[in-house]
Amino acid sequence: MDRLTKGLIKGLAPAVFSAGILFPLFPGFAGAQPVEVLWLGQSATRITTVTGKVIVIDPFLKKNPKTPAKYKDLAALGKVDLILLTHGHGDHVGDTVALAKLTGAKVALNADLGRTFASLGWLGYKQMIRFNKSGSIKPLGEGITITMVSAEHSSEVRVKGPEKGQETIHPGGEPGGYIIELENGFTVYHAGDTGVFGDMAFIGEYYKPDLTLLPIGGHFTMDPAHAAYAAKFLLKSKAVIPIHYGTFPPLKGTPAQFKAALGSSSVKVLDVAPGQAVTF
């Protein structure tokens, strides 16, 4: 579906975003299953598309204090077709390697981070898709396009050695976010870890995300006030799932603060608990 046609369809279709309420499917997908988005705490997210493809983003699960016990068993995620990694910090890399080996899914990530994975012997190049910002890939077929976009953050890989206190630091490349355009035209923007940046206006204008996952915790990322500004004025998001909050003590931002900062905005806040799926 070309971008102009997609924009026209979005303009005509009524959009309803709420847990358990379906976003209207576009022509050609009658009877298909809904898009499901499952947030699992911090930035960890599982997206199931209308044709049953499964995309997992930043699978920090086993050591994530907010991930429900069920999903600390990686097998509970079921089949996984693709893993997306936003950057190299441990609370995002998490269980990426273990999940890739368990499911056989390829891992898409920034090119430099992929080289670090290979040099550490974590994954072979054949199981990775190394690309970079503004690069678009279609690893799941023609119907799904994934584009890496900017994020204002940092990235490195820390590896603890066998001796207590020993640690080595490796290149993590530049952090990013992902635009995920699905088979029915539904578009998800997962921002990863980021602060507000001007090109969010480009993301909003060009990709017109139906759903955005935005960090609100503060300290290492946007706080609720900055996230509200980004959602309301730059991205002009239809719906937002707040992420990356409440996991560790510095991440003090809350969905209630985010909603308050949005004021009378039309942005729909989907305040879901980790492990609660939302369908569209």
N, C-alpha and C positions, 0 to 999 in steps of 0.2 A: 504494500500500500504506500503510495507516494505521500510526502509530507503535506502537500496541499489538500489532497483528498482526505487525509486523516484529520486535518484541521477543520475542514467543512463538516465532516461527520461529527466531530466533537462539538461543534457549534450548534448542531441540530439536535443531538441526543440529550435528553434530560439526564442529569447525573445525580445519582443518589449514593452517598458514601456512609455506610454504617455497618456495624458488626451484624452479619447475618442477612444483610440486604444486598441484592445483586446489582452491580453496575450493568446497564443494558448492553448486551452483546451486540457487536456490529454484524452487518450482513456477511453471510458465509460461515457463521459459527453458530447457527441455530442448533440448540440442543447440546452444545458443548458445556463442559463443566465450568464453573466460575473461576476467576482468578482468586487464589488464596494467598494471603500474606500472613506469615506466622513470625512474630517477633519473639526472640528468646532471651532478651536481656542484653545490655550494652549495645553493640551494633549487630549482633548475630540475628540473621533474618533468613527465613526460607520462603521462597516464592514458588508456587505451583501454577503453571500457566493453563490456558483453556484446553490445550492438547495434552496436558499431563507432564510436561517437562518440569524438572525441579532444579531450581537455582538456589544455592546457599551462599550467603554473603557473610564474611568475617566470622567463621564458626568457633568463637570462643565460648565453650560450653562446659567442659568438665570442671574447670576452676572458676567458673562464673558464678558468683554468689546469688545471682538473680535467675539463673536458668533452672526451670523446674527439674526435679530429680529424674523424671522420665527421660529427658533429653540429654542427661549426662551419659547415658548409654547411646553412643553415636548411631547404633543400629536402629534406634527409634526414629531417626529421621527418614528411614526408608530409602528408596532409590534416590540417588543424586546424580544429575546429568552434568552439572557445572558448578564450580566453586569460584566466587569472585573475592578477591582480597584487596582491601582499600589501601593498606600500608603495613609497615613491618612491626608495629608495636605488639607486644605479647598479648594484650587484651583484644587483639583483632586476628593475629595469626592463629593464636589458640590451638585448636585441634585440626588445622588445615591439612597437615601432612597425614595424620592418622585417618582423617575422613577420606582423603584422596586415595589412600592405599586400600581402605575398606571398600569403597564404592567403585573405584576405577575412574572417577570423574576427573576431568582435566581442571587445572587451576589457572585462571586468568588473572594476571597481575602486572604491575609495571615492570618494564624490561630489566631494570637494575636489580630489583628485588628478586626477580626470577633467577638472575645470575648468582645471587647470594644463596638462594635455595639449592641451586645445582652445586656450587662450590662447597657447601656444607654437607653435600650428599643426602639432602632431605628428599628431593625429587629429581627425576631425570628431565631433560629438556622436552622429551616427547610427551610428557604428561603435563606440560605447562604451555600456556599461550601468553607469550611475552609481548606486550604492546604498550602504548603510551597515550597521553592526553590528546584528545580529538581523534584518536584511532577508533574505528568501528569494526567490530567482529561479528560473525554469524556462526558460532560453533555449534549451534543447535538446529541449523537449517535456515532457509531463507526467511521464515516467518518471524524470527526473533533477532533483533539487532541490539548489540550492547556497545555503548560508547563510553570511554573513560573521559571524565571531565576534571577540572581543577578542584583542589581543596587547599585551604590555608591551614597547614599543620606542619608536622615534622614526621620523620620516619627513620627508624634504624632497627636492626635486629640484634638482640642481646642473647648470648648463649652462655649458660652457666657450665663451667667445667666440673670435673669429678671431685675436685677439692673445694671445700666450703669457702665461699667468698670469691672464688676465681670466676671471672667473667670476661668475655670478649665481645667487642662491638663490631658489627658488620654493616655494610651499606644497605639501606632500605629503599633507595630511590626516592622519588617524590610521591607524597600522598595524593590520592585522587578520590573521586566519587564516581558513580555509575548511572548512566541513563539506560534504562532497560525497556525497550519497545517490544511489546508482545504481539502475538499473532492476530489479536482482535483490535489492535490499535491502542490498547491500554498501555500507558507509559508510567513507569515508576522511576523516581529519582532518589537514589540512596546516596546521601551526601557524605557518608563516612565521617571522619573527625574533621571539623572545619570551623573557622570563624566566618564572619560575613565577608564577602568579597564582591566587587562590582559586577563581575561577569555572571553572577547569579541572575542578573537581569537578562542577559543573553540566554541563559538556560531556560528561564521562564518564557521568554518570547519565542525562542526557536523550537524547543522541545515540548513546551506546554504540558508539563507532567500532570497526570491525573492524581497521583499520590506521591508525596514526598516524605522521606524519613529523615528527620532533622535532629541533630544533637542539641540538647538543652541544658546539660549538666553544669556548664561553666568550667572555669579554671583551666582546663586543657582545650576546651571547645567553646562555642557560643553558649551564653547563658540564655534564660528564657526571653529576656527583653530583646537581645540581638537576634535570636531565632524568630521572634515574632515580626521584627522589622523585615528580615529576609523573606519570610513567608508572605507577608502582607504587601510589601512594596516592590520587591525584586522578583521573586518567583511567582507571585500571585497564585499561590497554590490553591487548588480546590480542597484538598484534604491533606492533613499532616499526621503522621504517627511520630510522637516525640520519642527519641532514643538517647542512649548514652547519658543516663542520669541514675542516681541512687545506688550505683553499684559499689563505689568506693567513697570514703568520707569527703574528698574534695568536690565531688560531683553533686552539688547541693540543689541545683535547679529542679523544679517540679512542674508537672503538667498544669497544675492549678495556677502557678505563676505565669506559665506560657499563655494560658487562656486569658488571664487578666491583662497581660501585655497586648494581646490581640484586640481587646476591647470589643467593639461592635463589628469587627471584620467578619466577612462571609466565610472565611477559612474554617473548614470543619476539622476539629481536633478529635482524632480517634485515640482516646486515652485507654489503651489496652494494656493488660497485665502480661508479663512474660509468659508465653505458652498459650495465649489467647489468639486464635486465628480470626482474621477479618476476611470476608469475601466480597467480591465486586462483580 
